[in-house]
Amino acid sequence: MERMYLEELFEILKYRDHRSIRRWCLNNQVQILFDVGSKWRFVLKEELEKALNRIQQETEKQVSGRKRVNHRKYTPQGEIEKAFLSTLQT
């Protein structure tokens, strides 16, 4: 299994701090591992890719599930509004 060290995740996740990366991993079920006697932390590339794919699919579902709003053309109600709209249109 291929490793990705936390320093490599800065570019992928667009974070600047180790705490943010750790929080993201915790919230997205990506386990942070380390070798005994080593200070270098890493994640498994497979787990990271699964989490990123899951997030992308959820985002696509949210975007596709949104209702399209029909924007109505503005119609002025009062005389002042009608006068102002006519000055904008000329």
N, C-alpha and C positions, 0 to 999 in steps of 0.2 A: 504494500500500500504506500502510495506516495504521500509525502509530508508537505505541508505548507506552514512555514514559520509565521509567527504573528507579524513580523516586519513586512512580509509579503502581502498581508491582508490590508495594510494601509492603503495600497493602491486600488485594490479590488473594492473595498467597502467605503473608500473615501473618508476615512477617519484619520485624526491626527494624534490620538491618545490610546494607550494600551487599555485603559479602563473602558473606553467606548467599545473597543473590539471585544473585550471580555463580556460586556453586557450584551452585545449583539449575539455572541455565541451562546450565552446562557438563554436568551430569549428565543433562539432559533434551534435549540437542541443540537448544537455542535459542540462536541466535547473537546476541551483544551487539554492536551497531554504534554508530558515532559519525560525525558530520560532521567533515571536516578543519577544524582550528582551533577546534573546539568541545569543551567539557568535558562536555556533556550526553550521556549514554549512553542508548540505546534499543534495543528489540527490535521485531520486526515482529509485529503483533497476530495475524496468521494463524499464524505459527510457534508463538506462545504458546498459542493456542487448540488447535492440533493436539496439543501436548504435554500440555495439561490433559485433553483428551479421551482421549488414550492412557492416561494415568494412571488416569482414572476407569474406563475399560474393564478395565484390568488389575485394579483393585481389585474391580470387580464379579465378574470371573471367579474371583478368589480367594475371595470371600465365597460365591458360589454353588457352588464346588467343595468347600467344607468338608463333611466328613461330620458328620451330626447324631449327637450322643452321647446314648444312652439313659441317663438318670439312674435308677439303681436306688434303691428305697426302702431306707433304712438299717435293717439288722436287727442289734441288739446281740448280741454273742457271749457275753460273760461276765455273771456275776451283778451285778457292780457297774455295768456298763454298762446292764443292764436296769433296775436300780433308779434310776439317774440319768435315763434316758429316761422312766420313769414319772413322776418328779417334774416333768420339763419339760412333760409332756403334761397334767398336772392343773391 
